[in-house]
């Protein structure tokens, strides 16, 4: 068997050289560790091709391996052929080439001077008309203090209103909603918190969550105002369709300060052993 057919051994060696554990990769990608072991042992028949390709891509991205090369090697290993990547040569600028371009060669249309002057006069006339109308409206509007205060209050109230995004469907969250290609950024925080640990989620808008605390697992649709509370023993993992849709806390710590209010999906976990909160932002899948 050639070295190329043993590409999965190279992937395993690359992971081990970075001191990355399969448990860490499984926590991040939500891929069952038995499938990660199958990848490193070349046991690709345990899953349908479409799932194995997806898992292999996510695995490679986490260990900073070339996912496309690994997928090509996977195809060669499983079906005996692979797609060759095309390379394109970039032309090098030479001193012998005349880079100057004559305007006539571009064949640009010539605009008559009279037409340019007419357009300019029209634009100026429109601007002057707009300024005149604005001045008339300003002079005719009430200027009392009560009116100004009312307008200020209405503006403040309008700023407080949040337009929540709508769910594209009601299907439960899956690994496909957190593909590695959609990853935007990730972070990790050390929390100052003590036992007992309680994870609380409140829905501000109709949304989807997938929370696993070991003793409680809920992958569901939440309606506005609904609250779910999860006790934490060792670890809790969580998926949220949108950070904008939820208010989340761990004991008395408001996690919104970390999650923000952008309309991005969130996947993360908290471990009681080291009090670390991990959270990763993803573009929402459709």
Residue pairs with C-beta under 8 A, 6 or more apart in sequence:
4 73
4 76
4 77
5 73
5 76
5 77
6 42
7 70
7 73
7 74
7 77
8 39
8 40
8 41
8 42
8 77
9 40
9 42
11 39
11 40
11 59
11 60
11 63
11 65
11 70
12 40
14 63
14 64
14 65
15 22
15 25
15 40
15 63
18 63
18 64
20 62
20 63
22 33
22 36
22 37
22 40
23 33
25 31
25 36
25 59
25 62
25 63
26 32
26 33
26 36
27 237
27 269
27 278
28 62
28 278
28 280
29 55
29 58
29 59
29 62
29 175
29 180
30 175
30 178
30 237
30 239
30 267
31 55
31 58
31 59
31 175
34 46
35 46
35 47
35 52
35 55
36 55
36 59
37 43
38 44
38 46
38 47
39 52
39 55
39 56
39 59
42 77
44 52
44 74
44 77
44 78
46 52
47 55
49 78
52 74
53 71
53 74
54 175
54 176
54 179
56 67
56 70
56 71
56 74
57 67
57 70
57 71
57 180
57 181
58 179
58 180
59 65
60 66
60 67
60 70
61 67
61 180
61 181
61 183
62 180
68 85
72 82
72 83
72 84
72 85
73 82
75 81
75 82
75 83
76 82
93 99
162 204
162 244
164 204
164 205
164 244
164 245
165 205
165 242
165 244
165 245
165 263
166 206
167 206
167 207
167 208
167 221
167 241
168 284
168 286
170 208
170 221
172 208
172 210
172 219
172 220
173 208
173 209
173 210
173 219
173 239
173 241
176 285
177 239
177 241
177 265
177 282
177 284
177 285
178 239
178 265
178 267
178 280
178 282
179 282
179 285
182 265
182 282
182 283
182 284
182 285
183 280
183 281
183 282
184 264
184 280
184 281
184 282
184 283
185 280
185 281
186 278
186 279
186 280
186 281
187 258
187 278
187 279
187 280
188 276
188 277
188 278
188 279
189 258
189 276
189 277
189 279
190 274
190 275
190 276
190 277
191 250
191 253
191 270
191 275
191 276
191 277
192 275
193 250
193 251
193 253
193 275
194 251
195 272
196 231
196 232
197 231
197 232
197 236
197 250
197 251
197 270
197 272
198 229
198 230
198 231
198 232
198 250
198 251
199 211
199 213
199 229
199 230
199 231
199 232
199 236
199 238
199 248
199 249
199 250
199 270
200 227
200 228
200 229
200 230
200 248
200 249
200 250
201 209
201 211
201 222
201 227
201 228
201 229
201 230
201 238
201 240
201 246
201 247
201 248
202 225
202 226
202 227
202 246
202 247
202 248
203 222
203 223
203 224
203 225
203 226
203 227
203 245
203 246
204 224
204 244
204 245
204 246
204 247
205 224
205 242
205 244
205 245
206 221
206 222
206 223
206 224
206 245
207 221
207 222
207 240
207 241
207 242
207 245
207 246
208 220
208 221
208 222
208 240
208 241
209 218
209 219
209 220
209 222
209 228
209 238
209 239
209 240
209 241
209 246
210 218
210 219
210 220
210 238
210 239
211 217
211 218
211 219
211 228
211 230
211 236
211 237
211 238
211 239
212 236
212 237
212 238
213 230
213 231
213 232
213 233
213 235
213 236
214 232
214 233
214 234
214 235
214 236
215 231
215 233
216 230
216 231
218 228
218 230
222 228
222 246
230 236
232 250
232 270
232 272
233 272
234 271
234 272
234 273
235 269
235 270
235 271
235 272
235 273
236 269
236 270
237 267
237 268
237 269
238 248
238 266
238 267
238 268
238 269
239 265
239 266
239 267
240 246
240 248
240 259
240 265
240 266
240 267
241 265
241 284
242 263
242 264
242 265
242 284
243 256
243 259
243 260
243 261
243 262
243 263
243 264
243 265
243 266
243 281
244 261
244 262
244 263
246 259
247 254
247 256
248 254
248 255
248 256
248 259
249 255
250 270
250 277
255 277
258 277
258 279
259 266
259 279
262 281
263 284
264 281
264 282
264 283
264 284
265 281
265 282
265 283
265 284
265 285
266 279
266 280
266 281
266 282
267 279
267 280
267 282
268 277
268 278
268 279
268 280
269 278
270 276
270 277
270 278
